[in-house]
Amino acid sequence: MEQWKSLLDCEAFAALQQCAQSPFDLTRPGNLTPERLLHFRCSGPEFDLHYGCQRLTGEVLDLLQALADECQLVQQFRQMRRGTVMNRIHGWPSEERQVLHTACRDLFTEVPACAPATKLAQKELAKLRTFLDEVESGAVCNRKGESFVNLIHVGIGGSDLGPRSIYEALRAYRKKGRQVFFISNVDPDDAAAVLDGLDLSRTLVSVVSKSGTTLETLSNEILVRQALRQAGLDPARHCLAVTGESSPLDNPERYLRSFYMYDSIGGRFSSTSVVGTVMLGFALGYGQVLEFLEGAARMDAAAEGENIRANMPLLLALVGIWNHNFLAMPTLAVLPYSQALHRFAAHLQQCDMESNGKSVQRNGQELGFQSGPVVWGEPGTNGQHAFYQLLHQGTEQVAIEFIGFKENQRGRDMEIHGTRSQQKLVANLLAQSLALAIGKDDENPNKRFAGNRPNSLVMGERLTARSMGALLALYEAKIVFQGFCWNVNSFDQEGVQLGKVLANRILSAMQGEGEEGGLENAFLGAVGIE
Ligand code: G6Q
């Protein structure tokens, strides 16, 4: 049985704590030089990571390298990709599963890391390709012989956030006329807002639930099926299932097509499985799905390098640990300077906080140090007019990861007062990074900027299907590396169970209530129910 070290058990820990007593001062004249900004840069697939505006030195990087080596972070990542059971708590009943989301995109080398899992992914991709061809050729069409132009993606949590953020990121490249809509919340207004006014006769509905038992998704599926029937349509001609094999949703007679995902793919890591690719393939076409997967695969491969200075996800993870565990920054803002990434922080919130918001180690013992930070964010420049005040002058210190692109997606821009809007966007991005780092003195205390607000910049050429795949995999690997370093199980989510159980008890109590005021009674009554 493998027993992994946490950062606390590492020799480098004390030395890093020592360095954290007087971290690199970005505000000191002559410290934040152009040479530093060029030197502290790590190139990876589709992106460069610029980390000169972090409060670290070469010595800190060496110690973070020692930490990575002692905790065997890369070795664990390699084992994960090759099928070792990583989703477990030693000595306690736990999920005991492999963690193989990377197998969904391990399609571009002759020897995949875990061939059986990749074979399953390939099988589903082949089915998807056939299906998309049939939609394209008109072999799959509505009863009147018309093509499908809309798709409603029904799912929640991991079956919604990743796909939704990817669709928003890439909608600029949609096939002509194709649109995707999302229904997730059990709030009936969510479904109503999508269904009202939509031409259902030309709409496919993809019901996405790995377990096939999720209350919100099953309720929304019933609402959508009812709407289809009310429109005189046969749901079996319009509905697709994306689910686990032999789940309650796995009933091909009720669906036009069924696509499968597997136990080894966690919901929040499932965007490159059929959970994301059915939606993406419909919207953008199969060729773009392959681009997306290849971008992710390249990043996975880069994450296997031992040298932290050359391994972007590992470096991002360790810089995050430096800020969180040693410089005591409780939250992380991910700020994309790309409107298309406006839902990406919401996806990362789940992927990061559900994975690493844990208090016990993988041996069941209490952690005794901080695990995952609070993650949040909004696109720039909008955020600059909202919460950046606190970032610059607040008492709360926030670690920041900026994401930016040199080019815009749609190629529609113009020169206004001597510069294009894309230039204005990038200028603001660089300016914020610098201003946060170096600050500004002023005799008026209210106009003083303390500086030393650490930030990194993930910079790419253009947001495309390929770079989106790489960005997604960058963050997935970062989260996994941090979880390994904290020695938590990043792949379960026991913390969401209690609320679900209580909600079901309240619902049972509500079924017995017909009167006004039943809600409060149910609420109170549930507390006493065994
Ligand atoms: C993600 C979680 C969770 C899950 C949803 C939806 O890692 O497990 O967010 O994705 O609860 O679950 P189903 O896909 O089973 O409906």
Residues whose N, C-alpha, C, O or C-beta is under 5 A from the ligand:
A	BS01	G6Q	I156 G157 G158 S159 V208 S209 K210 S211 G212 T214 G266 G267 R268
